[in-house]
Amino acid sequence: VVGAVLTLLSVLLILLTFPFTAWSCVQVVLEFERAVIFRLGRVVKGSAKGPGLIWFIPWLDVVQKVDLRTFSVYIYPQQVLTADSVPLLVDMVVFYRVVDPTLWFTRVQNGCDATHWLVQATLRAALGENQLSICSSVRLSVSPSCPSFIFSFLILGVHVKN
């Protein structure tokens, strides 16, 4: 109730001072971005906004933008023990993109770091389940449990490629 009253009063204030406040109530969202709007700490109903002009109430709303382009992350070399206790030094490059901007902001505090750490854990778990001969002959499809790890990425609103 209080939020609705504050929103109504804010809209009236914007309408009364329209020529002066209109420039502060508009933000441009680029083609490859989406904006998630939080009003008084809660996500505004509907999906993420954009691309184009978005209208918001500057003193009630917080606008968070997310880039939808594909990112590449280099996972530094790390030692992994295989199932037959052979240490391997592995590194990899991961390509990912955000598919659900609202989940990206509401599920984790820092989506980039969460994706980075989840990829490292997935790599260690996938290689740790198999023997050295399997790991050296087959690429990343070494683990039949990889779909369960991919589900973890979908919870974050991320799609991992290759």
N, C-alpha and C positions, 0 to 999 in steps of 0.2 A: 504494500500500500504506500509506504513512504517512498519507495523507488518510483512508483507511478506518479506521485505528486511532484517529486523533484524533476522528473522528466517533463511533465506538463508545464511546470513553471519555467523550466529551461527553454522549452520550445517557444513559449510566450515571450520570453526575454529576447530570444533570437529574432522572432518576428517583429518585435517592437524596435529593435536596433538593427534591422536587416542590412542596410548597406554596409554597416561597419563590422558586423560579426560574420557576415557570409564568407569572407575570405578565410576565417579561422575555423570554419566548420566543414571545409572541403579538403580532401586529400586525394592525391593521384596514386592509383595502384597500377603498376606496370603490367605488361602482357604476361610476363613469367612469374608474377607474384600474386599472392592472395593475402587478404587482410582478415584477421579474426578480431572482432570488436568485443571488448569486455565493458559492460555497463555496470558500475557499482560492484565490480568484482565477479560478475557472472557473465557467461557468454551470451551475447545477443542471439535471439532465436534465428534459426535459418543457418545455411551453410556459410562458409567463408565468402567474403565479398571480393569482387574484382573480376576482371581488370576494368579500369576506367575510373571515374570519379566516385568517391564514396562520401556520404554525408554522415557526420557524427557530432555529438555534443562535446566540445573540448574539455569541459570541466567535469563531466560525468563519465566519459568513455576513455578507454585506453585502447589504442589501435596497435596490434602486433602484426607485422608483415613477415611472411615466410616466402622463400625463394623456391619455386617448383622445378628449377632446372636440375639436371643430373650432377651430383657431386662425386668427386673421386677422392678416396682416402687411402693413403699408403699405410699399411700396418707394418711397423718396424719388425726386423727379425727377432724371433723369440724361440726359445727351446721348448719342444713338445716331446713328451715321452709317449712312444707308441705302446700298443698292447703287449708287445714282446720286450718291453723295457729298453728300447733303443732310442737315444736322444736324437731329435731332428732339429735343425735350425731352419725355420720357415718364415717367409714373409709373403705378403700378398697385397693386391690393390683391389679395393672394393668400390663399386659404383652404386650409388643409391639416389633415390629421389623421394620427395615427400608427396604422398598421395592424398592424405587427409590433414589439412592444416590445423583443424580444430583439435584433433588428437595430438598433433605435434606439440601444441602449447599446453594442453590440459593434462596429459598423461605423465610427462616428465619435465623436469626443470630445464635441462639442457639437452635437446634432442640430438645434436651433433655428437656430444660426448657419449650419450647413451647408446647411439648406434655404433660408435667406435668400440666401446667396451663389449657390446653384445656380439659384434663380429669377431673380436678376439676370443671370446669365450666359445663361440660356435666353432671357430677354427681348432682350438685346443681340444674340444670335445669330439669333433669329427675325426681328427687324426689320432686321438688317444684311444679310440675304440678299435682301431685296426692295426694289423701287423705291418712291418716295414715293407714287405714285398707288395702288399696291396696299395700302400700309400705311394710307393714309387711308380707303380704301373697305372694307376687310375687317378684322374684329376679329382676335382672337388666333389664328385658324386660318390665319395668313399663311404658316406654314412647313410644308412637307410633312415636314420632319425632326423635328417636335415629338414624334412617338412615340419616337424615340431618346433625347430628353431626358427624357421621362416614365419611360423605363426606368431612368435614373439615379436618379430619385426612389424607384423601387421597391427599388433596392439599399439605400437608407437605411431602408426600412420605412415610407415616407410615401406617402399618397395626396393628390394636389393636386386641388382642385376648382375649376371655373370658370376 
